[in-house]
Amino acid sequence: MKAGFVSLVGRPNAGKSTLLNRFAGQKLAIVSDKPQTTRHRITGVYNTPAGQVVFIDTPGIHKPMHRMNQRMVDIAIDTLREVDVAVLVVDAAVKPGAGDEFVLDLIKRSNVATILALNKVDLVRKDALLPMIDQYAKALDFAAIVPLSAVNGDGVPGLEQEIFAALPEGDPIYDEDYLTDQTERTLAAELVREKVLAHTRDELPYTTAVLIDAFEEPVPPSTLTRIFASIVVDSDSQKPIVVGRGGDMIKRIGTEARKDLEAMLGGKVYLELHVKVREDWRDDERILDEIGLGRKRHR
């Protein structure tokens, strides 16, 4: 049996969360086409007859501009000191830049066994793939380089094989029925934020947060979960964007989030949303703690 911790690291929007969700078999991390969608570390446990992998999805490593971003980057870097194997997820459809060199340098200094996952190869010409692999092989002594597509699953079994080859022998770390460290409250906030990201497009990419004000579990015989949440923006001008004309935007966000919440919780959900303005919330330590940007260690 093999068992150990595996960190998914890389630049923003490389596909780390999509890869975690594919291994987990369900949505543990929200996804969007916005960089910096993942803000905190997310644990997902994957069990097979070969052993157990404890995946840790991390925020994309980028140049921090606020305390929030600094915490995000710190979380990603810290995991490299805690895991048995790192999987560097790279968007193969994007030309490498200074940010990629920075991530490679971090991994070099961490001395952790690292597998390169060249993601989104379904968007890359085949004749461009081999030179890319050669370029990365010269940059770092990877344990393996695996081209794949986290969206359609191509190449993912090969990545799984390489992960187990690199992991140490050992007993499972968690019970077989343990899936994630994310609470229903946290998942609820993230599902709402996913809909905000989807519908506000480029208008509010980084300036919103979702706080759960109350999460009332059903009292039998009722199966209704009541959730009250606040969508936080950092200026008065952003509030109308989230509310929409006649409240149409916040209604759309609420309706779609409620459907996902009902699927996740397996019962009816009452979801009430409000929009609050909190200037400079991305530098507010209390709010950052509340949205889960504190540091959690597994070891």
Secondary structure, DSSP 4 states (H G I P E B T S, - for coil): -EEEEEEEEESTTSSHHHHHHHHHTS-SS---SSTT---S-EEEEEEETTEEEEEEE-PPP----SHHHHHHHHHHHHHTTT-SEEEEEEETTS---HHHHHHHHHHHHHT-EEEEEEE-GGGS-HHHHHHHHHHHHHHS--SEEEE--TTT-TTHHHHHHHHHHHSPB---SS-TT--BS--HHHHHHHHHHHHHHHHHGGGSSSS-EEEEEEEE---TT---EEEEEEEEESSGGGHHHHH-GGGHHHHHHHHHHHHHHHHHHTS-EEEEEEEEE-TTGGG-HHHHHHTT-S-----
